Amino acid sequence: MLTKKLPVGIDSFEKLRREDFYYVDKSRMIVDLMANWGEVNLFTRPRRFGKTLNMSMLKCFFEIGTDKSLFDGLRVSEEKELCEKYMGKYPAVFVSLKDVDGLTFEDAYDMLREIIRKECVRLQFLMDSDALTDAEKEPMKRLLGNRPERVDIKNSLALLCSLLEKHYGQKPILLIDEYDVPLDKAYYHGYYPQMIDLIRAMFQAALKTNSSLFFAVLTGCLRVSKESIFTGLNNLKVCSISDVKFDEFFGFTDEEVRAMLSAYGLENHYEETREWYDGYRFGGQDVYCPWDVINYCDDLLSNPRQKPRAYWMNTSGNDMVRRLIDRSTNGTTQMEIERLIAGETITKTLNEQLTHNEVDASIENIWSLLYMTGYLTAVDYPDGNRYELRIPNREVRQIYMQQVLSWFNHKVESETDKLTNLYAAFETGDTETIKEILDEQLLDTVSFYDARESFYHGFLLALLSTCVDWCVSSNAETGRGRSDITVERRDRELGFVIEIKEVRTRAKLDEACAAAMKQAEDRDYAAVMLRYGVETVFTYGIAFCDKRCRVAVKRVENTEEI
């Protein structure tokens, strides 16, 4: 079994290789890049799929002064002629825009300025170059200072390319990681026009009119339309998640995951790893999320009994799914969400060239965004712009389920009259009213059928937990087992226990309802409440099927049965 450290959160290629972390070899990307390259190359992939690590690898390979031993034993080292021609032969400018964020444009601008300043510090040897005049060094001097002019920031990347070419006599490569993050944050916080003007000016200077550029590589989540920031850029080559080229270089293939599990003696965990973290399709390649696989392996090494967790889900606010749920006001969209959560597919016409300010213009644009950011994936190659979509895996399905419940909780809180009637019905044993209100709520919400009973459990728990006079517990120990839900009024005069069943056909609702009641009676779920002095206890059996339910009740007094 290997003793190499797992690279949890490591996105520096040099550090990963120098300190002997486990590395899934993606170096053949360099071979394919030089065989199929464009002057400006854009790779779009969801977050946490290895974009930054690959960009760091490119910098280490091409940059003058690189430690060539970092690539010993990797696939690219087998390409002797390519390595001789390109390895360590080019200056490099490398910036990551993933931290350009702020509540205001000024805050985000300060972050961008600091990122540019740090790259200038890395390249500060240019200030001592005999190949450069003092006039040529002056803009860089301002960038190294505290308050460069706005025009200096706009021209910064082009400037560094120009200075590097004059110093080395060789055109540099330009690497821009997470290029679209500033635009996403700007749209969310309300300063999109200012940020897009700034980024457009930077990119035009660096990518369109830059005679000092050998080639550039950009990464991001979205393929932002040419009209927004790539205006007039005719040398842009885009490789999106729909493209076959480079499809295996972002994410782990099944073979790579099996090899990693085997290396650490974790082969027995393959099936749950696949179920939770596989299922993404980029071009013609099925891939796993690397962030998930690495984190799960790391946890398993500490605790062999560790169950899969939602690692990817917890690295973002998942607002894209929330947008969809919030906009699902019509029955068609709700049914599509239900089908997806149930493991089925839907077919959509997608637009891969959205601008951020177009996303909320139509719910159809939200589907496109979900696809590009990894919350949906394609089943097969697209038919033109028509895509057959599904949720990739169990982890992402959890995101949808959580957002559905969150949306439902918010919705029911606003329906006070219905809730008041529901509370009264539960406290009096009015099964018809309970059924009527539950049926109405089920019809008006999004449900998910792959986790049927757990959905209905959460659905009912959300409804009941809003009553300030009730203490509501889930799966509490009652009698000789655990009932699904228990409720005790704060005055202890009244309580009830609820057993939930789910069936696949409505014809079995009455039978399931009777089974729920029998289980509650056989296990004496009311016993604990009676023992602790609750005066009246209602035992409810509730059976669900799709958007319908049945309700049965039995009332028990502390001294006698009624």
C-alpha positions, 0 to 999 in steps of 0.5 A: 500500500502506498504511503504517498500523501493525498493532495487534498487542496493542493493545486500547485504542480511543483509542490505536488511533485516536489513533495511526493504527493499522489499524482494522477498523470494529466501531462499528455494534455501538453502533447495534445495542446501543442498538436491542436493549439490555438493562439488563445485557448479556453477550457471550460469545466465545473469547479474542482475538476483540476483546472488550476492544477493543470494550469500550474502544470503548464507553467512548470513545463513551459517557463524558462528556468523550470525544474525539468525533473518535475516531469520525470516518469510522466507521460509527456517525458516520453515525447522527447522531441516535444520536450526538447522543443518546448520544455523550459523555453518560454517566459510565462505570465500566470494569474488566477482570478478566482479570488476577485470578489467583493461586495462592491466594485472597489473591493473587487478591483482592489483584489484584482490589483493585488493579484496583478501586483503579486505577479509583478513581484514574481517577475520583479527581476525585469526591473533590473533588466538591461534590455529594458529602458527606464520608460519601459519599466515605469508602468511596471513600477506603478503596478508594484506600487500601492496605487496604480492607475486604472489604465495600468491595470487594464494594460497589465497583462499585455505589459508583462508579456511585452517586457518578458519578450524584450528581456528574453527575446522570446514571446511568452505564454499567458495563463489566466485561471478562472477568468470568469469568476470576477464576472460571476461575483460582479453580477451577484453583487450588482456591479456587472457593467463596471467589471465587464468593462474592466475585464474586456479592456484587459483581455483585449489588450492581452489577447487581441492586440498583443504582438508579444504573445506566443499563446494563451490558455484560459480556464473557467466555468462558463463560455462567456460569449464573444460579444461580452468580453472577447469582442473581435477576438478571432483567434479564440479556440474553445474547448467546452465540456461538450467537446471530445478534445481534451475530455480526459484531462479534467476529472478522473477516469474510471481507470484512474479512480480504480488505480488510486483506490488500489494504491491505498488498499481501498478497492472495496470502496469502489462501488460507493465511490462510483455511485457518489462521485462518478457520472459526469460526461465531458465530450466522450469521456465519463469522469469522476469529480477529483475533489470528491475522490481525493477527499473520500480516500483521505477520510477512508485512510483515517476511518475505514468505516467512513461513509461517502460525504458531499465534499463538492457540494460543501465548497459552494453555496449551490445558488444555481440549483436554488435559482432553478427551484425558486423559478419553478413556478409552473407544473412543467418545470416542477415535473422536470425536477422530479424526473431528474431527482428520480434518476430520469432524463430530460431534453433541453435546448442549451446555450453555451454562450450565455453572459451572466446577465442573461441567466435570469432572463429565462428559466431555459438559461438556468438549465444551460448554467446548471449543465455548464457548472456540473449540476447536470450532465449530458447522457450522450453527445448533443444533437446540435444544441439539444441535450439529454440531461441527467443529475450526475450522481448521488452527491449532486442529487442531494443538492437538489433534494436539500434545495427542494426542502429549503424552498418548501420550508420557506413556502409553507411558512407564508401559508399561515391560514392553512398551517393553522387549520392543519395544526387544529386538525392534528390536535383533534384527530380530523383525518379528512382535513389533514388529508385534504391539506396534505394532498394540496401541499403535495400537489403544489411542491416538488417531490423526489421519488428515489428517496420516497419515504425520506422525502415524505418524512421531510415534507411532513416534518417541515409542515409540523415544525413551524408550530411554535406551541409544539416540540417536534422530534424526528425518529425519537425513541418511543415504546419499543422502537422509533416512530418517524415523528413525535409531537408534544404540545408544550402544556403536555396536555396533548401529543401525537406520534406519526408512522409514515409509509410509502407505496408505489400505487394508489390502490395500496394506500389504504393497506399501507395506512393500516400497516402503519397503524399496526406497526405503531400499535405493535411497538406501542409508540404512545407508551413514552408520552403516556409514561411521562404524563401527556394526557392525550396521545394521538397515534397517526398512520399516514401513507403516501403515494406520489401526490396523494395520501391516506390518514388514520388515527387512534386516540389514547387517554392516559387512563383509558383508551377511547 
